[in-house]
Amino acid sequence: MIARPQRAAAATLASQRFSERRKRRPRSLLSVAELDAGLLRGLVDLGLETKRRPRDFAQALAGRSLALLFQKTSTRTRCSFEAAAHEMGARASYVEWARSNFVLADLRDEVVVMSRYYDLIVARVDEHRTLQVMAEESEVPIVNGLCELHHPCQAVSDILTLREYFGADLRGLRIAFVGDENNVCRSLLQAAALAGARVALCSPPGYRLAPALEPFALSCVERVDDPFDAVAAADVVYTDTWVSMGREGELQQRLQAFAGLCVDERLMDAAPAEALFMHCLPAHPGQEVSAGVLRSPRSVVFEQAENRKHAQKALLLWLLQAEAAGGLLAR
């Protein structure tokens, strides 16, 4: 029989461990708004270094592990994190939300358990609030792999891509975003504001971000009703799908609303001859972009997609505090 002092000691140990767990609040990345200009610049610098010198980072995360927990489908986010982890010596495990006990149990309990198995969790979810709960309960960093409001990983890689083509100083760079002001657009605006770029938004009424929700962007954004006016002075023309995941039932309504906003050859011809085309993919040729523009010499969409891997490397190095990140990201 267990003596009372032993029971008391066990209770004390349990209480101590509970308190220690509640104190663990690792840094996470749920939106670009959690970064500042210096940190975004440092992440991009680090991502570019991993791209230039991949062998120098080959064992930077040896022995580390991450979980890829997805409610939504994915190609680039899943594959780029898997490849980034593998190329730096870490292991990544894919967990399909619908085939796990996340559909049965309390979210808070499941994320605590998962955070006891892995060093970091990338989560692609339906609702941003899910990520907030996860970050509140997890004992390891949570990375937003996409939700209905934000796509920070895409935005970091977008800035990395712009840096490759336009140089280290993006102040004054002009981006024309034509289409649905969705999660990708919101994160792009946040990142552009930090980098000093300017964005012309061209979207139909009913599909625009509420200015009151985006105060960070007021200084760098202008709204333009005519797509030809939006691209007239653009260094980059950017678009995304008109029908984001979860909006498939609105297809016909959206095709009608966005009619005339396809980034086709005629629209690109209205932009400066040196303007580049960007799209986060997957694309739907014939809807938001023509096949000719998507695969033209002015398109950098595949470099943009490749850069997801290098941006993810930087994010992993930062959040896991790897020595390879050096003092650049120490904060």
C-alpha positions as CSV (number, residue, x, y, z in Angstrom):
1,M,0.0,0.0,0.0
2,I,1.3,3.5,-1.0
3,A,2.0,5.5,2.1
4,R,0.5,9.0,2.6
5,P,3.9,10.8,2.2
6,Q,4.4,9.0,-1.1
7,R,0.9,10.1,-2.3
8,A,1.7,13.7,-1.2
9,A,5.0,13.6,-3.1
10,A,3.2,12.4,-6.2
11,A,0.6,15.1,-5.9
12,T,3.3,17.7,-5.5
13,L,5.1,16.4,-8.5
14,A,2.0,16.4,-10.6
15,S,1.2,20.0,-9.6
16,Q,4.8,21.1,-10.4
17,R,4.6,19.5,-13.8
18,F,1.3,21.1,-14.5
19,S,2.7,24.5,-13.6
20,E,5.7,24.0,-15.7
21,R,3.6,23.0,-18.7
22,R,1.4,26.1,-18.3
23,K,4.5,28.3,-18.4
24,R,5.7,26.9,-21.7
25,R,4.6,29.3,-24.4
26,P,7.0,28.9,-27.3
27,R,6.9,31.4,-30.1
28,S,4.7,30.5,-33.0
29,L,3.8,32.0,-36.4
30,L,0.1,32.4,-37.0
31,S,0.2,35.5,-39.2
32,V,2.7,38.0,-40.7
33,A,1.4,40.6,-38.3
34,E,3.5,38.8,-35.6
35,L,6.7,39.8,-37.4
36,D,8.4,43.1,-37.7
37,A,10.4,44.5,-40.6
38,G,13.7,43.4,-39.2
39,L,12.6,39.9,-38.5
40,L,11.0,39.5,-41.9
41,R,14.2,40.7,-43.5
42,G,16.2,38.3,-41.4
43,L,14.0,35.4,-42.3
44,V,14.3,36.2,-46.0
45,D,18.1,36.6,-45.7
46,L,18.3,33.2,-44.0
47,G,16.1,31.6,-46.6
48,L,18.3,33.0,-49.4
49,E,21.4,31.6,-47.6
50,T,19.8,28.1,-47.4
51,K,19.2,28.3,-51.1
52,R,22.7,29.4,-51.9
53,R,24.5,27.1,-49.5
54,P,22.2,24.1,-48.9
55,R,25.1,21.9,-47.7
56,D,25.9,24.2,-44.9
57,F,22.5,23.5,-43.4
58,A,22.4,19.8,-44.1
59,Q,22.5,18.7,-40.5
60,A,21.2,22.0,-38.9
61,L,18.0,20.2,-37.6
62,A,19.4,16.7,-37.1
63,G,17.3,14.8,-34.5
64,R,14.4,17.3,-34.7
65,S,10.9,16.4,-35.8
66,L,7.8,18.1,-37.0
67,A,4.1,17.2,-37.5
68,L,2.2,18.3,-40.6
69,L,-1.4,18.4,-39.4
70,F,-3.8,19.2,-42.2
71,Q,-7.6,19.7,-42.4
72,K,-7.2,20.9,-46.0
73,T,-5.5,19.5,-49.0
74,S,-2.0,20.7,-50.0
75,T,0.8,20.3,-52.4
76,R,3.3,23.1,-51.9
77,T,2.9,23.6,-48.2
78,R,3.1,19.9,-47.3
79,C,5.9,19.1,-49.8
80,S,8.0,22.2,-49.1
81,F,8.0,21.5,-45.3
82,E,8.7,17.8,-45.8
83,A,11.6,18.6,-48.2
84,A,12.9,21.4,-46.0
85,A,12.9,19.2,-42.9
86,H,14.6,16.3,-44.8
87,E,17.3,18.5,-46.3
88,M,18.3,19.8,-42.9
89,G,18.3,16.4,-41.1
90,A,14.9,16.5,-39.5
91,R,11.9,14.2,-39.9
92,A,8.4,15.3,-40.8
93,S,5.2,13.2,-40.2
94,Y,2.0,13.9,-42.1
95,V,-1.2,13.7,-40.1
96,E,-4.5,13.9,-41.9
97,W,-6.9,15.6,-39.6
98,A,-9.9,13.6,-40.8
99,R,-8.2,10.3,-40.1
100,S,-7.0,11.2,-36.6
101,N,-8.6,11.6,-33.3
102,F,-8.7,15.4,-33.8
103,V,-12.2,14.7,-35.2
104,L,-13.2,12.9,-32.0
105,A,-11.4,14.5,-29.0
106,D,-11.1,17.9,-27.5
107,L,-8.7,20.0,-29.6
108,R,-6.8,21.2,-26.5
109,D,-6.0,17.7,-25.3
110,E,-5.0,16.4,-28.7
111,V,-2.6,19.3,-29.4
112,V,-0.9,18.9,-25.9
113,V,-0.3,15.3,-26.7
114,M,1.0,15.9,-30.2
115,S,3.4,18.6,-28.8
116,R,4.9,15.9,-26.5
117,Y,5.9,13.9,-29.6
118,Y,7.2,16.6,-31.9
119,D,9.4,19.7,-31.8
120,L,7.1,21.8,-34.0
121,I,3.6,21.5,-35.5
122,V,2.5,22.9,-38.9
123,A,-1.2,23.1,-39.1
124,R,-3.4,23.8,-42.1
125,V,-6.9,24.4,-40.8
126,D,-10.4,25.7,-41.6
127,E,-10.5,28.5,-39.0
128,H,-7.9,30.8,-37.5
129,R,-9.4,30.3,-34.1
130,T,-8.3,26.7,-34.2
131,L,-4.7,27.8,-34.5
132,Q,-5.1,30.3,-31.7
133,V,-6.3,27.5,-29.4
134,M,-3.4,25.3,-30.5
135,A,-0.9,28.0,-29.8
136,E,-2.3,28.6,-26.4
137,E,-2.1,24.9,-25.4
138,S,0.9,23.5,-27.4
139,E,4.3,23.1,-25.8
140,V,6.1,23.5,-29.1
141,P,5.8,26.2,-31.9
142,I,2.7,26.2,-34.1
143,V,3.0,27.3,-37.7
144,N,0.0,28.4,-39.7
145,G,0.2,26.4,-42.9
146,L,-3.0,28.3,-44.1
147,C,-6.3,29.2,-42.6
148,E,-9.3,31.2,-43.9
149,L,-7.6,34.5,-42.8
150,H,-3.9,34.1,-43.3
151,H,-1.1,32.3,-45.2
152,P,2.1,33.7,-43.7
153,C,4.4,31.0,-45.1
154,Q,3.3,32.0,-48.6
155,A,4.0,35.7,-47.9
156,V,7.5,35.1,-46.6
157,S,8.4,33.1,-49.7
158,D,6.8,35.8,-51.9
159,I,9.1,38.5,-50.3
160,L,12.0,36.1,-50.8
161,T,11.1,35.8,-54.5
162,L,10.8,39.5,-54.9
163,R,14.2,40.0,-53.2
164,E,15.8,37.6,-55.7
165,Y,14.5,39.6,-58.7
166,F,14.5,43.2,-57.4
167,G,17.3,43.2,-54.9
168,A,17.5,43.8,-51.1
169,D,15.6,47.0,-51.0
170,L,11.9,46.6,-51.9
171,R,10.9,50.1,-50.8
172,G,8.7,51.6,-53.5
173,L,8.2,48.3,-55.4
174,R,4.7,48.4,-56.9
175,I,2.6,45.2,-56.8
176,A,-0.8,45.0,-58.5
177,F,-3.1,42.4,-56.9
178,V,-6.0,41.6,-59.2
179,G,-8.7,39.3,-57.9
180,D,-10.1,37.9,-54.7
181,E,-8.8,39.7,-51.5
182,N,-8.4,36.4,-49.7
183,N,-6.0,35.0,-47.1
184,V,-3.1,35.1,-49.5
185,C,-3.8,38.7,-50.3
186,R,-4.1,39.7,-46.6
187,S,-0.7,38.1,-45.8
188,L,0.9,39.7,-48.9
189,L,-0.3,43.1,-47.8
190,Q,1.1,42.6,-44.3
191,A,4.5,41.5,-45.7
192,A,4.5,44.3,-48.4
193,A,3.9,46.9,-45.6
194,L,6.9,45.5,-43.6
195,A,9.1,45.5,-46.7
196,G,8.1,49.0,-47.8
197,A,6.4,47.9,-51.0
198,R,3.1,49.4,-52.4
199,V,0.1,47.4,-53.5
200,A,-2.7,48.4,-55.8
201,L,-5.8,46.3,-55.1
202,C,-8.4,45.6,-57.8
203,S,-11.3,43.5,-56.7
204,P,-15.1,43.6,-57.1
205,P,-17.3,44.9,-54.3
206,G,-18.1,42.1,-51.9
207,Y,-14.7,40.5,-52.2
208,R,-12.6,43.2,-50.6
209,L,-10.8,43.3,-47.3
210,A,-12.4,45.6,-44.7
211,P,-10.0,48.5,-44.3
212,A,-10.8,48.7,-40.6
213,L,-9.4,45.2,-40.2
214,E,-6.2,46.0,-42.0
215,P,-4.8,49.2,-40.4
216,F,-1.2,48.0,-41.1
217,A,-1.8,48.3,-44.8
218,L,-3.5,51.8,-45.0
219,S,-0.1,53.5,-45.7
220,C,0.9,51.2,-48.6
221,V,-2.3,50.2,-50.3
222,E,-4.5,52.0,-52.9
223,R,-7.7,50.6,-54.3
224,V,-8.2,50.8,-58.1
225,D,-11.4,49.8,-59.8
226,D,-10.1,49.3,-63.3
227,P,-7.6,46.4,-63.7
228,F,-5.8,48.2,-66.5
229,D,-5.2,51.2,-64.3
230,A,-4.1,48.9,-61.5
231,V,-1.3,47.3,-63.5
232,A,-0.3,50.4,-65.5
233,A,2.7,51.2,-63.2
234,A,3.2,47.7,-61.7
235,D,6.5,46.0,-61.2
236,V,4.6,42.8,-60.4
237,V,1.1,41.6,-61.3
238,Y,-0.2,39.1,-58.7
239,T,-3.3,37.1,-58.7
240,D,-4.8,34.0,-56.9
241,T,-7.7,31.6,-57.5
242,W,-11.1,33.2,-57.4
243,V,-12.5,30.1,-55.6
244,S,-10.5,29.4,-52.5
245,M,-10.8,26.1,-50.6
246,G,-14.1,25.9,-48.9
247,R,-15.7,28.2,-51.4
248,E,-16.4,25.7,-54.2
249,G,-20.1,26.1,-53.8
250,E,-19.8,29.7,-54.9
251,L,-18.1,28.9,-58.2
252,Q,-20.7,30.3,-60.6
253,Q,-21.3,33.4,-58.4
254,R,-17.7,34.1,-58.3
255,L,-17.0,33.6,-62.0
256,Q,-19.7,36.2,-62.6
257,A,-18.4,38.6,-60.0
258,F,-14.8,38.4,-61.2
259,A,-15.5,38.6,-64.9
260,G,-13.1,41.0,-66.6
261,L,-10.4,40.5,-64.0
262,C,-8.5,37.6,-65.7
263,V,-4.8,38.3,-65.9
264,D,-4.5,37.6,-69.6
265,E,-2.1,38.7,-72.3
266,R,-4.1,41.9,-72.9
267,L,-3.9,42.9,-69.2
268,M,-0.2,42.1,-69.0
269,D,0.4,44.2,-72.1
270,A,-1.0,47.1,-70.2
271,A,1.7,46.7,-67.5
272,P,5.3,47.9,-68.0
273,A,7.2,45.6,-70.3
274,E,9.5,44.5,-67.5
275,A,6.7,43.6,-65.1
276,L,6.7,40.1,-63.7
277,F,3.7,37.8,-63.0
278,M,3.2,36.0,-59.7
279,H,0.6,33.4,-58.5
280,C,0.8,31.3,-55.4
281,L,-0.7,28.3,-57.2
282,P,-2.7,26.1,-57.8
283,A,-3.9,28.1,-60.8
284,H,-7.0,27.7,-62.9
285,P,-6.0,28.7,-66.5
286,G,-9.0,30.4,-68.2
287,Q,-10.3,31.8,-64.9
288,E,-8.0,34.2,-62.9
289,V,-5.1,33.8,-65.4
290,S,-4.6,32.7,-69.0
291,A,-2.5,29.7,-69.7
292,G,-0.3,32.0,-71.9
293,V,0.5,34.4,-69.0
294,L,0.9,31.6,-66.5
295,R,3.7,29.9,-68.5
296,S,5.2,33.0,-70.1
297,P,8.8,34.2,-69.8
298,R,7.4,37.0,-67.5
299,S,6.0,34.5,-65.1
300,V,8.0,33.5,-62.0
301,V,5.4,31.3,-60.5
302,F,7.6,28.2,-60.4
303,E,10.5,30.0,-58.8
304,Q,8.0,31.4,-56.4
305,A,6.8,27.8,-55.6
306,E,10.3,26.5,-55.3
307,N,11.1,29.3,-52.8
308,R,8.5,27.9,-50.4
309,K,11.0,25.3,-49.5
310,H,13.7,27.8,-48.7
311,A,11.4,30.1,-46.8
312,Q,10.2,27.1,-44.8
313,K,13.8,26.2,-43.9
314,A,14.3,29.7,-42.5
315,L,11.1,29.4,-40.5
316,L,12.1,26.1,-39.1
317,L,15.6,27.3,-38.2
318,W,14.1,30.4,-36.4
319,L,11.4,28.6,-34.5
320,L,13.6,25.7,-33.4
321,Q,16.4,28.1,-32.5
322,A,18.9,26.2,-34.4
323,E,22.5,27.4,-34.1
324,A,22.7,27.6,-37.9
325,A,20.3,30.6,-37.7
326,G,23.1,32.4,-35.9
327,G,22.6,35.8,-34.3
328,L,20.6,37.0,-37.3
329,L,17.3,35.8,-35.9
330,A,18.1,35.9,-32.1
331,R,15.2,37.5,-30.4
